[in-house]
C-alpha cells in the first residue's frame, strides 16, 4: 500500500508571514534562559532610571530654596547631592550597557547555533529548493538584526518605559492639572506612531528578503567563478548581481524612509506637546498659581517623559524592523525535516552484517512528474559487489538516496540487516553505510581533517593507512605541508581525481558494512583506477558494495550487474550473460565502454 509522503521541508510550506511582533516572541526563549544577565540589567535599569528621576527634584529645591538669600549654604549641598545622583547614574548606565550588550551577543550566538542545528537536520529536499546564499543571509544578517532587540534596544525600551512612568507619576504629584493636559496628548502621539510602525515592519521584511536574494546571487557566482570566467560571463554576472543589489538598496531605502518618517513625526508630536504644556505652565507662574521651581520640575519631568516617548518611537521602529528578521529565522526553526527518527526506534541487529534490501520500492521526488523508482526489488548480500548501470535518469543515484534515508519511499520498503529504515534511528542507519559520491565534498580543511570526517575518533595512523589504500599518499607528499595542507574551499586546490581519492579514503576509514560508490573512480586514469579496484578487493571482506559504474573495469569486478531504465530494473546477471542477451546492457556496453560486442565478450572472457 502506498504511503503518503509528508510535505517537503521547504520554506514555501511554512506558516504564512505574520504582521505582528509574534516572531520576536518565538525568539524570546533564547534570552530568558540567561536569567542572571537579565536580572543584572534590570537592577541597573532601575538604578539609572531612579537616579535620572531624582534630578528634577534636586533642581526644584535648588531653584526654590538654594537660590534664596535666606539659605545660601544650601547651594553647595544641592550640587553635592546632584553629583552623587549623577555618579549613581553613570555607574548604573555602564553596568546596564555591559549586561544588555553581552546578553544580545549571547542570544545571537545561541540563535545562530540553533538555526544551523536545524539546517543540519533538514533533508536534501529542502536544499533542492533553497539557495545557499539566501540561507546564509538568514544565518548571518538576520541574526545580527535581532541582536540589538534582545540587548541594547530592549534595555532602551525598558529604561524609557520606566522613565516615562516615573516622570508621569512625578508630573501628577507636581501639577495634576498640567498632567491631565499631557495625558490628553498621548493618544495624539501614539496612534500615528503605531500606524507608521506597521509600514516599517512590512518594508523591513521586504528589505531583508531582497538582501538575501543579493547574497544568494553573490554566493552562487563566487562558487562558480571558474565557469564564469571560462565563458567570459563576468559582465553578465556583474549585471545580474548589480540588479539584485539595486533591488536590495531600493527596498532598504523604502524601509529607511518609513523609519525616518516614524522618528520625525514622533519627535514633532512629542516636543510640540511639551512646548504647549510649558507655555500653559508659564501663564500659571505669572498668575502666582505655581512656583518657578515647581514649573521647572514639571518641565524637566515632561521633557523626560517626552524624550522617553520619542525614544520609544525609535525603539518601536527597530523592533518592527527586527520582527521581519525574526520571522525569517522563525521560519527556519519551525521547518520540520521530511525524514525524522521514529518515536520508538528499533535497534539494528549486532553485529552488523550489511545486508541491504529494496522491496518493491516506488518513489518520486517532490514536485516531480514521473517516478524515479517504479517497483524496484534488489537485494545485496554481505560480501557481495553489485554494479548498477543504465542511462542517465534511470534512478541509479536514487537508490543511494533512499539507502541513506535522505528520502523515504512512497511505497515498498528499504531495509538494512532486516530492519526497515523508517523504523531505525537515522544515525544508526547511516553508521552502516559509507558513500563516495560522484562529486565528492572536500572542505576547507587539512587533508587529515577531510579524511577523518569518515570517523572522528580515528588516529593519524589510521587516517594515513586509509589514505594509502585510496592512493592519496601518491599526491599528498607533493603538497606544501603534506597531510596538514589546507585544501581550500570545496577542495579547489585538488584535481577531480584527487578529490575522489580523498572521498574514497574517507569512506574506507569509516569501514562501514555497506559501501556506496557513485561513479567514484570516474575522474581517475586507468592505472589509478586499477590500483583502487585492487585495494577495494583486498579490503572487501564481508562488506557489501553497491557501485554505479560507467567503466568496464568496474563492471567486470562485480559479482552481479543490475541494469536500470526509467526507474525499473530491466536486466540482471553477469557481464557475459547480459552481453549475450543483446539487450540494453549490450547496447550500453558498446556505447559507454567504448567497445563493440565481440571485443566486450573477449574482455569479459579474459577477466
N, C-alpha and C positions, 0 to 999 in steps of 0.2 A: 504493500500500500504506500502510495506517495506521501511523503512528509511535507508539511507546509513550511517553507523556508521563512525564517524571521527576516524582518526588514533589514536591509543592509545598513551597517553602521556608518552612515554618511550624514553630514550636516543638513542635507535637504530634508531629512526625516525627523529633524529635531522639532522641539516646540516652537510655535510662532514667536516672532520677535515681540518683546514687551515694550510698552511706552512708559512704564513706571520705574521706580527705583528698586523693584524687587530683585533684579540681577545682583545688586550690591549686597542684598540680604543673603544671597546664596554664597557669597564670598566671605561674609562676616565671621563664620566659624573659624576661619584661618587666623583671625585676630583675637577672638575671645579665648582661644587656647593659651594665650600669653597673658595670664591674669596679673602677674607681677608687674609687667611693664604698664599695663592699663591702670593698675592701682597707683603706681608711682606717678604716671601722667595726670591722673585725676587729682591727687593730692596737690601736685604742683599747679594745676589749673586753678583749684580753689584758692590756693595761697596767692597766686598772681592776681586773680580777679578781686579778691578781698583787698589786697594792697592797692589796686587801682581805684576801687570804690572808696577807699579811705581818704584819698587825696582831696576830693571836693569838700569834705568835712573840715579838713585842715585849712583849706583855702578860705572857707566861710568864717571860721574862727579868727583867722589872720586878718580878714577884712573888718569884721565887726568888733574885734577885741584887740588884736595885736597892733593895729594902726591907731588905736585910741591913745590919746595923751595920758589917760589915767593908768594904763598898763604898758609902758614902753618895753619892759623886760620880757613881755610875752612873745615879742617878735622872734627872739633867739630860740625860745622854747618850741614855738610852732615850726620854725625852719628846721630845728633839730629833729622834731617828730617826723616832718616830711622826708628828711634824709633817711631816717630809719625805714620809713614806709617804702621809699624808692629802693633801698638796699634789699628788702624782702622781695620786692617786685623783680629786681634783677636776678637774684638767686633762683627764685621760683620759675622765672622765664627760661633761664638756662637749663634747669632741670627738666622743665616741660619739653623744651626742644630736643634734649637728648632722648627722653623716653619715647616721644612720638616718632622721632626720626628712625630710631632703631626698631621701633615697632613696625613702621612702614616697610623698612628693608626686610625684616623678618617675614612679614606677610607675603611680600613679593617672592622671596625665596621659596616659601612653602607652596605658594600657588603655582609657581613655575615647576616645582618638583611634582606636584600633584597632576598638573596638566601633562607633563612629559610621561609620568607613570601611566596615565590613561592612554596616551598615544602608543605606548609600547604594548598595550592590551588590545588595541583595535586591529582588526584583520586586514589583509590586503584589499578587501572590498572597499574599505574606507579610503585608502591611499590611491586606489584606482580612480577615484572621483575628485580628489582634492589635489591642489597644487602645493608642493612643499614650501614654496616661498610664503604662501598665504598662511600656512600653519605656523611657520617660524615667526611671522609677524604677530600672530596671536600670542605666541610664547614669549616674545620679547617686548614689542611696542605696547601691546595691550596690558601686559602685567606692569610695565612702567607707568602707564596711565593711571592705574588704580593705586599705585604706591602712596601718593600724597593723600588720597581719600582716607586711607586707614592709618595715616601718620599725621603730617602737618595739617592737612585740610580738616580732618576730624578734630584735631586739637583746636584749630582756629574756630571751628563751628561751636564747640563746647565753651571755649573761652568767651566768645562773643555772646553766646546764649546766656552764660552766667552774668556777663556784664550788662546785658540788656535787662534781664530780670532784676538784678540788683539795682541797677540805675532806675528802673521803673518803680521799684518799691521806695527808694530814697526820694524820687521825684514826688511820689504821692505823699510821703511824710513832709517834704519841704513845702509843697503847694498843691493841695488836692485839686484846685480849680485849673491850674495850668496843666496838671497831669491829665485831667479829663480831655483837654484840648489835644494833647499829644496822642492819647489813646484813640481819639476820634480820627486822627490822621493815619493810623496804622493800616486800616483796610485800603486806603487810597494808595499806600506804598506797596503792600503785599500782593494785591491782586494782579497788577501789571507785571510784577516780578515773576509770579507763578506762570503767567502766560508766556513770557519770554523764555522761561526755563524749559518748557516743553519744546520750543523751537530749537534751543541749544542742544538738548539731548538728541533730538532727531537728526540734526545736522552733524553732530559729533559722531554718531554711529556711521553715517554715510562717509565721513572723512576717514574713519578708521578702516572701513571697507575698501575705499579707494587706495589707501596707503598699503593695505595688504596685497591688493592687486599689483601695485607697482613693485613690491618686494618679490612677488611671485615671478613677475617678468624678469627681474634682475637675476634672481636665483637660477631660473631656467637658462638664461643666456650665459651666465658665468659658467654653469656646469657644462655647457655645450660650446664653449668658446672656440675650441679647435675646429669644430664643424662650421661655425660662423665664419671664421677666417678662411677656411678652405674654400668656401663658396663665395668669398668676397661679399659677405652679407653684413658687414659691420654697420654700414649706413642704414640699412633696413632695420637691423636690430636696434640701433640707436633711436631711430624714428619711433619704433614701437615702444621703447622704454620711455622716451620723451613724452609720447602721447599719454601713457599711463601716469607719469609723474605730473603732467599738467592737469590731468583729471583729479589726482590727489590734491594738488595745490588748490584747484578750484573749489573742491569740497572743503578743504581746510579753511580757505578764505571765507567761505559761506558760514562755517561754524564760528570762526573768529568774529565775523561781522555781527552775528546774532549775540555772541557773548559780550562784545563791546557795547552793543545797544543795551543789553541787560545791565551792565555795570553803569553806563551813563545815566540811564533812566533811574536806576536805584539811587545814585548819588544826588541827582537833581531833586527827586521827590523827598529824600530824607532831609537834605540840608535846607530846602525850601520850607519844610515844616518847622525846622529848628529856628530859622530866621523869623518866621511868623510868631512862634512862641516867644522868642527873645523880644520882639517888638512889643508884644502884648505885656510881657513882664516889665519892660521899661516903663510903660504907662502906669503900672501898679506902683512901681517905686516912686515915680513922680507924684502920685496921688497919696503917698505915705502908707499904702496898704501892704507894703512888703519892704524889708530891709535890703540894702545893696548886697550884703553878704549872702542873704538867702537867695537873691536872684542869681548871684554868681554861682552858688552851689547848685541851684536848679539848672542853670545853663550848662555847667560842666557835666551834670548827670544827663542832661538832654543831648549834649554832644556825644557823651559816651554811648547812650542808647542809639543815637542816630548813626554813629560810627559803627556800632555793633550790627545794626541792621544793614548798613552798607556793606560791611564785610561779609555778613551772612548772604547777601545777594551775590557777592563774588564767589563765596564758597558754594552757593547753590549752583552757579554756573559750572564750577569744577566738578561738583558731584554729578550733575546731569551729564557732563561730558564723560566722566569715568563710568557712568552707568552703561553707556554704549559698549565700552571695552569690557566691562564685567559681563555683559550679556554675551559677547563673543566668546569669552573664556568659559562662561557657564554652559554654552552650547557644547564645547569640547568635553567638559567634565560630566555633562549629562548624557553624552553619547555612549550607548551600550554596545559592546562588541557583538558582532553577529554570531561568533562562536565563543561559548563560555564553558567553564568547568561545570560538570553536573553537580546537583545538590548533594548526592550521595555517590561519590565515585567508586568504581570497582578497582581494586588493586590489580595490576598486571602480574601474571604469574612469574615466579622466580624459580630457577634462574631464567634470564631472558633467552628466548630461542631465536627470535627474528623471523617468525612465520607471518607473512603479510598476505592478506586476502581481500579481494574485491568481489563482492557477491551481487550480481545483477544491479550494478551501480548506474544510476541515472543522475545527471547533473547539468544544469545550465547556469552560466554566470548571471549575476543580477543585471536585469535590463537587456540581456542578450536574447536574440530571437531563437536561433537553433540551439539544441542541446550540445554541450561539449562532450558528454559521455552518454551513450544510449544503450543501456543493458550490458555493461562490461562485467565479465566474470574472469578473474585472473588470480591464481594462487602462486605465491613464490615461497618455496620451502627453504629452511635453513641450509646454508652452504650452496645454494643454487644461484646461478647468474642468469638473468633473463634480459635479453636485449629487446628493446621496443623500437620498431621502425615504422615509418609511414610518412605521408606528405605533410606539409605544414597545415596546421589547423585540424589534425586528425584527433587530438585530445591527449597526446603523449604527456606533455607537461602537466596537464590537468590531473593525471593520475598522481603525480608527485604532490600537487597542491592538496589533494584530498588525503593522501597518506600522512602529510604533515599537519593535517586538520586546519589548514588555512580556511577551508570551507567545509561544510557538511553536505553530503549527498542529498538530493531531493528524494531519492528512493534507493532501496538496497542498503548495503552496509559495507564499511571498510573496517577491517579488524586486524589487530596485531596480537599474535600469540593467543588467538581465540577470543579476544575481548573487543567488542565494538568500540571504536574510538570515541564515540559520543558518550560512552559510559565510564571512560577513564579520565584522569586528570591530564590537562594539556601538557604540562611539563613532563609527566611520566611517559606520554606517547612520544614526545619529541626527543626525550633522552635516548630512545631506542632507534632513532634514525639519524643519519648524517647525510647532509646534502652538499653536493658540489654543483652549483648552478652553471648554466652556460655563460652568464655574465656575472662573474664572481664579484663579491663585495670585498673590497680592501679598504681599510680605514686609515686615516692619517695618524698612524702609529708605527712603532717599530715592526720589523719582520717577526720578532719573537712574540710581541703582543698580538699581532694579527693571527698567527698560528695558534696561540694559546686560547683564542676565542673558542676553539673547539672543546677545550677542557681547562677551566680556570685554575684548577689545582695542579696542573702538570708542571713538572720541574723543567729547568732549562735543558737538561739532558734528554728528557722525553720529547721536548719540542724539537730539538735538533735531530733526534732519531726519526721522527715523522717527516722532518724536512728532507732528510736524506732519501727516504723512501719515495717522496714525491719529486725528487730532483731539484729541490730548492737550493741545496748546497752547491749545485753546479753554477749558479749565478750569484749567490749571496756573498761568496768570497771576493767578488769584484766590487761589491758595494763599499762606500767610504767607511762605514762603521760596522760592517758585517751584519750580524743579526740585530744589532741595535740601530741600524739605519732607519730613519723615518721615511715612510713611503709616499707621503703626500696625500692630499685628499683624493679619495677613490683610487689610490694607487697609481697616480698619473706618471710616476717615475718608472713604472714597470711596463713591460710589453704585455700583450694579451696572453701569451703563453706563460709568462712568469706569474701573472695574476692567477691563472688557472692552477699552477703548481702550488701557490700559497694556499688557495682554497682547498686543493686536494690534501695538502699536508694537514690542514685544519681538520678535515673530515677523518683522516687516518688517525690523528691524535685523539679524536673523540672515541674511536674504536667502538662504534655503535653496532648492534646486531644486524641492522639493515643499512646498506649504503645505497644512496640515490645519486646517480651520475647523469646529469642533464647535458649531454654533449660536452663532457668535462675535459676532453682532450682535443676539442675542435681547433684550438689555436696552437697546438703543438706540431712540430715537424715529425716526420715518420720515425726518426731514430728516438726522439724523446718519448713518443707515444709507445713505442715498443718497450722501452725501459719502464714506463709507468705500468703497462699491462703486466709485465713480469713481476713488478713489485706488488701489484694488486693480487695477482695469482698466488704469490708466495705468502701473503698475509691473509688470504681469504678465510681459511679455516671453516667455521660453521656460519660465517657471515653471509646473509642473503644480499645479493646485489641486483639492483634494477637499474638498467642503463639505457638511456635514449641515445641512439647511435646513428651516425650517417657515414661511418667509415667501416670498411670491410674488415679490418683487423679487429675492431671491437666486436663486430657481429660474430666473427668466427670463433672468438673466445667464449661466447655464451653457451650455456647448456641448452637454452631454449630461445627461440626467436618468436616474438609476437608482432604481428603486422596489424596496424590500425588504419582505419579510414572512416572519416565522417563520424567520429565518436564511437566506433564499433571495432571489435576485434574480428578481422576477416580471415586471418590465417594464423596458424601456429605450427611450429615444427623446427627441425634443424635446417641449416643453410642448404644442404644438398636436397632435402625433401622439398623445401619451398621453391627452389630454383626449378626442380623437376616438374612442379605443378604448372609452371608457366603463368602464374597469376600476378597479382600486384607486386609481390616481393620480387619476382623475376624482373619485372619492369624497373622497379626501384634499384635493383642490383646493377642493372645495365646503365641506368641514368646517374644514380648517386655514387656508385662505387667506381664509375669510370671504366667498366669492363663489359664486354659482350658476354653472352651466356656461356659459350664454350670456355672462355678464359676463367669465368667465375667458377664453373664446375671444376676446372683444373686446379684453381687455387684452393677451392674447398677440399678437394681430394688431397692436395699436398698438406693442408692443415690438419 
